[in-house]
Amino acid sequence: WSAVRSLGAAWRVEVAGPRPHRHHAALSPRGAQGPSGSQPGRGAEGGPGMAVRLLGIDTGWVATGFALVDWCCGTPTTIQAARTCHTEPTPKQRRESEVIDHQRRMGEISRATDSALADFHPDMVVVEALSLGAPNVRSLVVQALGYAAVMCSCIRAGVAVRQVAPADVRRALDVQPRKGWTQEQKKAAVKAAVLRYVLAPSCATEHEWDAAAAALACLVPTPLDLVLAVQAGRAAS
């Protein structure tokens, strides 16, 4: 357990930004208006030039979801593209060893991440934090391997990464699972939450919806600190 916790800590990469203030431009549900009748996403300090492109990634071992979210102050938030990378285990009768199988699957996840970064050119990547609530140690280890493969690709590409905890995603998007809900009901609640904020989503799988939710969680309720961090990164490069 301590080794797995260390792995999660070692791969944690976050972008520090100024603390949000009450008057910063807020991302509102579609159709909502600001306190003075302003358009969604436009606030007292917002302007049309403020924009950010986020690549949300739902890390996993069997499937990894990607969703590209474009936010521009004063215009509808959109999911421009989404894709899922599926990795299948090698059949035991053809498997040389479990380690080699792990290497192959990590390579597939890493290449899929490299491809998404090259195709989408995001300003920042948002990943859901590694959850320690796996049912057993083996599940936790392989989830950590998938997470590590994604993070390695982001580090090689030199792209800024922000991490959000699953509880923070639910809190930001007002997803409140009830006791006794099935996994399907929880996924449906996440999808419904995303649909409250975006226009013309292109997500097809639950992993893509989760990736979009992670990205949106960084924009709710105030995206200005995120935009400032992205702009600082652009200036530095």
C-alpha positions as a printed NumPy array, in Angstrom:
array([[  0.   ,   0.   ,   0.   ],
       [  2.807,   2.444,   0.865],
       [  4.494,   1.724,  -2.491],
       [  1.283,   2.419,  -4.385],
       [  0.684,   5.627,  -2.434],
       [  4.258,   6.709,  -3.236],
       [  3.671,   6.014,  -6.91 ],
       [  0.568,   8.205,  -6.901],
       [  2.446,  10.995,  -5.132],
       [  5.438,  10.757,  -7.472],
       [  3.3  ,  11.21 , -10.584],
       [  1.194,  14.043,  -9.208],
       [  1.761,  17.124, -11.394],
       [ -0.271,  20.228, -10.773],
       [ -0.248,  23.799, -12.042],
       [ -0.403,  26.404,  -9.34 ],
       [ -2.614,  29.377, -10.028],
       [ -4.043,  32.302,  -8.108],
       [ -6.912,  31.578,  -5.825],
       [-10.328,  32.227,  -7.383],
       [-12.303,  35.256,  -6.279],
       [-16.018,  35.746,  -6.138],
       [-16.096,  38.151,  -9.088],
       [-14.157,  36.012, -11.545],
       [-15.847,  34.859, -14.764],
       [-17.963,  31.816, -13.963],
       [-19.036,  28.858, -16.043],
       [-22.813,  28.602, -15.741],
       [-25.215,  25.889, -16.852],
       [-26.543,  26.407, -20.373],
       [-29.385,  28.912, -20.412],
       [-28.406,  30.445, -17.086],
       [-27.566,  34.112, -16.691],
       [-25.135,  35.908, -14.468],
       [-26.107,  38.243, -11.636],
       [-26.637,  41.173, -14.023],
       [-28.09 ,  39.307, -17.013],
       [-24.659,  38.529, -18.463],
       [-24.047,  35.628, -20.82 ],
       [-22.867,  32.277, -19.388],
       [-19.132,  32.352, -18.861],
       [-18.896,  36.156, -18.832],
       [-18.192,  38.002, -15.6  ],
       [-16.976,  41.347, -14.389],
       [-13.368,  40.475, -15.224],
       [-14.098,  38.281, -18.254],
       [-13.567,  39.125, -21.893],
       [-13.791,  37.518, -25.327],
       [-10.009,  37.063, -25.455],
       [-10.03 ,  34.655, -22.529],
       [-10.039,  31.086, -23.785],
       [ -8.624,  27.719, -22.846],
       [ -8.547,  24.264, -24.448],
       [ -8.558,  21.375, -21.99 ],
       [ -7.982,  17.691, -22.66 ],
       [ -9.764,  15.676, -19.999],
       [ -8.433,  12.147, -19.509],
       [-10.202,   9.368, -17.621],
       [ -7.267,   7.094, -16.855],
       [ -7.84 ,   3.364, -16.673],
       [ -6.401,  -0.046, -17.454],
       [ -9.056,  -1.623, -19.657],
       [-10.165,   1.692, -21.195],
       [ -8.848,   5.267, -21.185],
       [-11.162,   8.106, -22.195],
       [-10.198,  11.429, -23.808],
       [-12.429,  14.506, -24.247],
       [-11.382,  17.875, -25.681],
       [-13.217,  20.782, -24.031],
       [-13.025,  24.316, -25.468],
       [-13.975,  27.213, -23.224],
       [-14.074,  30.848, -24.336],
       [-15.524,  33.595, -22.186],
       [-18.945,  34.63 , -23.413],
       [-19.525,  31.684, -25.775],
       [-20.992,  28.188, -25.204],
       [-18.6  ,  25.564, -23.882],
       [-18.109,  22.738, -26.381],
       [-16.651,  19.237, -26.481],
       [-14.79 ,  19.328, -29.778],
       [-13.687,  15.695, -29.908],
       [-13.608,  12.505, -27.852],
       [-12.08 ,   9.054, -28.151],
       [-11.465,   5.922, -26.103],
       [ -8.435,   3.631, -26.037],
       [ -9.306,   0.007, -25.222],
       [ -6.569,  -2.383, -24.077],
       [ -7.197,  -6.11 , -23.982],
       [ -5.146,  -8.621, -21.982],
       [ -3.135, -11.19 , -23.869],
       [ -4.802, -14.642, -23.609],
       [ -3.054, -16.701, -20.949],
       [ -2.143, -19.456, -23.415],
       [ -0.208, -16.917, -25.519],
       [  1.13 , -14.819, -22.674],
       [  4.885, -15.   , -22.063],
       [  4.572, -13.306, -18.68 ],
       [  2.33 , -10.871, -16.86 ],
       [  5.095,  -8.264, -16.856],
       [  5.38 ,  -8.335, -20.671],
       [  1.6  ,  -8.042, -20.929],
       [  1.713,  -5.011, -18.633],
       [  4.441,  -3.454, -20.771],
       [  2.387,  -3.901, -23.936],
       [ -0.773,  -2.41 , -22.449],
       [  1.087,   0.531, -20.918],
       [  2.618,   1.139, -24.332],
       [ -0.829,   1.181, -25.965],
       [ -2.147,   3.686, -23.414],
       [  0.933,   5.859, -23.782],
       [  0.72 ,   5.885, -27.592],
       [ -2.985,   6.739, -27.449],
       [ -2.167,   9.656, -25.132],
       [  0.67 ,  10.795, -27.419],
       [ -1.751,  10.719, -30.358],
       [ -4.416,  12.736, -28.518],
       [ -1.88 ,  15.369, -27.463],
       [ -0.528,  15.651, -31.022],
       [ -3.995,  15.82 , -32.604],
       [ -5.683,  18.178, -30.147],
       [ -2.867,  20.511, -28.95 ],
       [ -4.47 ,  21.241, -25.55 ],
       [ -3.384,  24.119, -23.345],
       [ -3.672,  21.83 , -20.349],
       [ -4.468,  18.221, -19.492],
       [ -6.887,  17.412, -16.676],
       [ -6.768,  13.926, -15.166],
       [ -8.899,  12.406, -12.458],
       [ -6.774,  11.597,  -9.434],
       [ -5.883,   7.985,  -8.787],
       [ -8.508,   6.532,  -6.467],
       [ -7.349,   4.329,  -3.598],
       [-10.795,   2.771,  -3.258],
       [-10.114,  -0.2  ,  -5.557],
       [-11.645,  -3.516,  -4.407],
       [ -8.249,  -5.221,  -4.147],
       [ -4.532,  -4.492,  -4.349],
       [ -4.133,  -5.939,  -7.867],
       [ -6.864,  -3.652,  -9.238],
       [ -5.199,  -0.675,  -7.59 ],
       [ -1.794,  -1.574,  -9.058],
       [ -3.021,  -1.913, -12.651],
       [ -5.024,   1.32 , -12.32 ],
       [ -1.788,   2.993, -11.184],
       [  0.023,   1.577, -14.231],
       [ -2.562,   3.101, -16.572],
       [ -2.321,   6.411, -14.72 ],
       [  1.48 ,   6.347, -14.936],
       [  1.418,   5.658, -18.69 ],
       [ -0.744,   8.751, -19.253],
       [  1.408,  10.932, -17.009],
       [  4.634,   9.835, -18.736],
       [  3.21 ,  10.941, -22.091],
       [  2.188,  14.313, -20.677],
       [  5.626,  14.849, -19.169],
       [  7.357,  13.955, -22.459],
       [  5.094,  16.374, -24.328],
       [  5.789,  19.145, -21.821],
       [  2.085,  19.884, -21.369],
       [  0.737,  21.321, -18.131],
       [ -1.339,  18.899, -16.061],
       [ -3.975,  19.52 , -13.427],
       [ -5.359,  16.75 , -11.241],
       [ -8.868,  16.638,  -9.768],
       [-10.166,  14.233,  -7.17 ],
       [-13.324,  12.232,  -8.018],
       [-15.136,  13.848,  -5.079],
       [-14.217,  17.307,  -6.39 ],
       [-15.622,  16.434,  -9.826],
       [-18.936,  15.374,  -8.297],
       [-19.041,  18.456,  -6.094],
       [-18.237,  20.882,  -8.931],
       [-20.857,  19.424, -11.286],
       [-23.418,  18.874,  -8.516],
       [-23.55 ,  15.1  ,  -8.983],
       [-25.064,  13.589,  -5.847],
       [-25.211,   9.784,  -6.035],
       [-27.831,   8.281,  -3.778],
       [-27.306,   5.298,  -1.532],
       [-27.959,   2.092,  -3.429],
       [-27.368,   3.543,  -6.894],
       [-25.943,   1.134,  -9.444],
       [-22.842,   1.934, -11.464],
       [-25.066,   2.623, -14.48 ],
       [-27.092,   5.171, -12.512],
       [-23.916,   6.931, -11.381],
       [-22.645,   7.113, -14.96 ],
       [-25.989,   8.473, -16.131],
       [-25.803,  11.19 , -13.474],
       [-22.336,  12.23 , -14.7  ],
       [-23.581,  12.379, -18.296],
       [-26.568,  14.494, -17.285],
       [-24.27 ,  16.863, -15.375],
       [-21.991,  17.329, -18.393],
       [-24.986,  18.025, -20.637],
       [-25.977,  20.923, -18.366],
       [-22.793,  22.774, -19.274],
       [-21.784,  21.898, -22.839],
       [-23.162,  22.36 , -26.314],
       [-23.228,  19.528, -28.906],
       [-21.199,  16.93 , -26.972],
       [-19.437,  14.273, -29.036],
       [-18.895,  11.693, -26.283],
       [-19.802,   8.087, -27.085],
       [-18.545,   6.029, -24.126],
       [-18.768,   6.374, -20.362],
       [-15.   ,   6.93 , -20.26 ],
       [-15.321,   9.938, -22.572],
       [-18.121,  11.389, -20.433],
       [-15.925,  10.953, -17.333],
       [-13.027,  12.666, -19.112],
       [-15.274,  15.595, -20.067],
       [-16.542,  15.833, -16.485],
       [-12.982,  16.062, -15.153],
       [-12.168,  18.923, -17.539],
       [-15.39 ,  20.781, -16.74 ],
       [-14.737,  20.45 , -13.012],
       [-11.728,  22.754, -13.458],
       [-13.986,  25.4  , -15.009],
       [-16.704,  25.372, -12.343],
       [-17.493,  27.729, -10.772],
       [-14.668,  30.037, -11.908],
       [-12.261,  29.357, -14.782],
       [-10.21 ,  32.537, -14.472],
       [ -7.406,  31.09 , -12.328],
       [ -7.068,  28.25 , -14.841],
       [ -6.936,  30.671, -17.779],
       [ -4.298,  32.795, -16.038],
       [ -2.172,  29.691, -15.426],
       [ -2.467,  28.723, -19.11 ],
       [ -1.585,  32.243, -20.252],
       [  1.46 ,  32.251, -17.974],
       [  2.573,  28.968, -19.517],
       [  2.151,  30.376, -23.037],
       [  4.236,  33.43 , -22.135],
       [  6.988,  31.272, -20.638],
       [  7.222,  29.152, -23.789]])
